[in-house]
Amino acid sequence: METVKLNNHVEMPILGFGVYQISLSDTKRCVMDALETGYRLIDTAQYYGNEAGVGEAVTASGIPRNKIFITTKIQSNRNVTGLIDASLEKLRTDYIDLLLIHWVMGNDLATYRVMEESVKQGKVRAIGLSNFYGRDFDNIINHCEIMPAVNQLETHVFYQNRDLRALYKKNGTYLEAWAPFGEGKANMFKNPILAGIAREHNRTVAQVILRFLIQSDIIVIPKSTHKERMVENINVFDFSLCEEDMRKIEALDKNESLFGWY
């Protein structure tokens, strides 16, 4: 598994397994399948209601905790310390590898400062943001002590966030893609450009999409409840897209959200 080095020198897998919209009852099975397949980054959130399933799977896997990278997300709250402790308990771990504010709530800077203290206390290894744009993102980076390691945003071939990536690079903040397949919207899997490139490489469209994002230095967290798809999604490190392929896919960027986020 390829990794990226975050701005605090913590290494994070560039491809992981997301558990959004996976029910708590299915989460343990899915995460154990993902870990068995080779995933070492698991992305969850308090809002998903399935942190406990992630914790059960990580514990049951027998894989040393320091070989698994766990991301979770919290919402801004007056009792941020309590939220972090609740996640630690459900995840059955002494520390969280990456903790994000899930979305803008209004008292985000105060929340972020508590997260900074959690890093100093050893409860969290790295911190960042999710769904932060414009002045809300600027409010954090202009007043923080620890620069966000990651901003997790809707990112896929039709919404590539190239301007933001250039901005983040100055601060050492990685872009992480949620919905890297756009949930199949806009006929992404039937796009003729992607399909043609997939045929040339004897790959699936999904693999071409993930390979494009990874070669663009974007962290990806595809989700599936089917083990065969998990296998398909992780098998993207034994081929590369050429410059022409990359240019063709870059030209698909419409710079518009498929979900109405921004």
Secondary structure, DSSP 8 states (H G I E B T S, - for coil): --EEE-TTS-EEESB-EE-TT--HHHHHHHHHHHHHHT--EEE--GGGT-HHHHHHHHHHH---GGG-EEEEEE---TTHHHHHHHHHHHHT-S-EEEEEE-S--S-HHHHHHHHHHHHHHTSEEEEEEES--HHHHHHHHTT-SS--SEEEEE-BTTB--HHHHHHHHHHT-EEEEESTTGGGGGGGGG-HHHHHHHHHHT--HHHHHHHHHHHTT-EE----SSHHHHHHHH--SS----HHHHHHHHTT-----SSS--
